[in-house]
Amino acid sequence: MDSILALKSEIWKAVEQTLTMVSISVAAAVIIGMPIGILLFLTAPGNLRANRPLYSIVSYVVNLVRSFPFLILLVALIPFSRMIVGTAIGPLAASVSLSAAAIPFYARLVEQSLRDVPKGVIEAAVASGASLKHIIGGVLLSEARPGLVSGLTVTIISFISYSAAAGTVGGGGIGDLAIRYGYQRFDTEVMVACIVILVVLVQLIQWIGSFAASRLDKRK
């Protein structure tokens, strides 16, 4: 307990860094990953704007990035991180790699959520003469809201653990604190405190995400 009290300010700083990294990467996932997911859905064979070559290229790039283990991707993007934020260490540098991983991760979840929208609803919108913009915003995204929220919840939780892994290579955050004190200095109290914080964060986000998805589900 003494160790935790002595490191109280560092623990709060680590939590803030973790939340910063996750917030940036999730924002990138929504801003960039969602449009990519919509594009994948629309251009897939048999869909509204079927374009097999375009779908194949985008799908290949998404799968290529997702196939990299995160730590390898983190190291591989060090030069890019340095170019974007001016440094290769710290939460902002780690956010670049986290964002690169989060974008294709959420794009696939968006595509799957849109695939779950009943075909009849889409066909009815097309038959009524609705524009593509209206079909995307008023039909697809509206009907897929529970799945999109659930996918976002999964993304946030996954990237909390990814941000902890980023701490092993100087990314900051809870993972960095756990490595420096819990592992390198054999401080069990700090290690346990880090684990408890991560568990509480994950449980809280899961509860909020499940509640929001349930409220948005028109079938209930």
N, C-alpha and C positions, 0 to 999 in steps of 0.2 A: 504493500500500500504506500510505503514511503517513496518508492521509486516513481509511482504514478503521480503522487502529489508534487514531487520535485520536477517532474516533466510535464506538468499540467499545460503550460503554455505551448510546449512543443507538440503535445498531443492535439490540442485545438488547431494549431497551425497545420499539422498533418491532415486533419479532417477537412480543413478548408481547402488544402491543396488537392485532396482527393475529389471533393465536390466540384472544384474548378475544372479538373481534368475531365471528369465525367460529364459535366454540364456542356463543355465545349464540344466534346466528341458526340454527345447525343444531339446537340443543336445541329452539328454538321450532318449527322445521320438523317435528321428530319428535313433539313433544307436541301440537301443534295441527294441523299439516299431515297427519299420518298419519290421525287420525280423520276429517278432511275427505275424504281420499282414499278411505277405507273407505265413507263416506257416499255419495260420488259413485258408487262401484262398486255398492253395494247398491240405490240408487234409480234407477240407469240402466234404461231400458226393457228388459224381458226378464229382469231379475235378481231376486234374492230378495225385495226390498222395493221393487219398481218404483214410482216416484212421479215421473211426468214433470214436473209443475210444480216440485216441490222440486229435482229434478235440474237443471232448466233455470236456476233462480235461483242455486243454488250454483255451477254450471258457469259462468254468466255473470260472477259476482263473481270467481271464480278467473281467468277469462280477462281480465277488466278489469284486475286488478292486474298480471297477467303482461305485459300489453300496454304498460305504462309503461316507457320506458327508465330504467335504474336511477338515473342522475344526476338525472333529472326527479323521480322518486319521492323521492329523497333530499331534494331541495329542498322538494318539496311537503309532506313530513312534518316539516319543521323545527318548526312550532308544536306538533305532537303529541309530538315528541321532547323539546321543552322542557318540556311538561306532564308527561311520564312520568319523565324523569331530571333535570329542572331545568336543563338546558343544551342548546344546539343544536350544540355542537362537542365533539370528543373521541370516543374509541372507544365509550363507552356510548350517546351520542346516535346515532352511526352504526349501532350494533347494533339500534336500533329500526327504522330503515329496512331494514336487512339482513334482519331477522326478518320484516318485512312482505312482503318480496320472496321470502324462502325458503319461507314457509308455502304459498302456492299453487304454487310451483315443485315442491316435494316432493309436494304433494297429487296433482298430475297423474302423477308418477312412481309413486306408490303405486297409484293407480287402474289404470295400465297394467300394473303387476306383478300385480295381482289378476286382471286380465282374462286374463293368461297362464296362470292356474291351469286345468287341464283341467276341462271342464264335468262329465265323468263323476264326478270326485272329489266335486264339490259335490252332484251329484244323489244319489250314494250316501249322503252324510251326511244329506241331507234325507229320503231314503227310510228311513233307520234311525231317524228321529225325533229327531235331534239338535236341540238348541236353537240359536237364532240366535247366542247368545254362544259356544257350543262351535264352531259352524261358522266364526265369525270367528277365534277364537283357536286352535282345534285343527286347522282345515282351511285356511282362506284364508291366514292369516299364516304358518302352518307351511310350506305348499307354496310360498308366494311369497318365502320368506326370501332366496334368492339374488338375486332381482330387487330386493327391498327394500334389500339391502346394496349392490348395484350402483347403485341410484338414490341412496342416501345418499352413496356415493362421488362420484358425479357432482355432487351438491348441494354437498358440501364443496369440491371443486375449483372449481366455478363461483363459489362465494362467497369463495374466497380472492382471485380476480380482482376480484370486486365490492368486497371490502374495500380492495383497492389503489386502486380508482376512488374510494372514499370519502375517501381521503387528499387528493384534489384540492380538497375543500371543507372541510378541517379535521377530517377524521375520525380522523386519527392513523394509526399503523401503517406498514407498509413503503411504501405508496403515498405517504404524507405525507413520509416521509424522502427518497424518490426525487425528489419534486417540489422540496422545499426545497434539497437539496444537489445532486442529480444534474442537475436542470433549471435551477433559478434561479441556482445558483452554478457551473454548467457543470463539475461534479466528476464526470468519467467513471467514476472508480474506485468511487464510491459508487453510481452508477447500475448499474454492472455487478454490484456486490455484491448490490444489491437484487434484480436479475434472477436471479442465481444462487440466492439464498435461496428465491425463489418457485418456481423450477424444482425445487429439491431437495424442497421441501414437497409440491408436486404429485406428483412421482414417488414419493415415499414413501407418500403417501396412496393413490395409485392402486395401488401394489403391495400394500399392506395390504388394501384393498378387494377387489381381484381375488382375493387369496389366501383371504380370508374367504368370498367368494361361491362360490368353487370348492369349499371344504370343506363348505359348506351345501347344495350341489347334489346331490340324491339320485340324479340320473341318471348320476353319474360314479362 
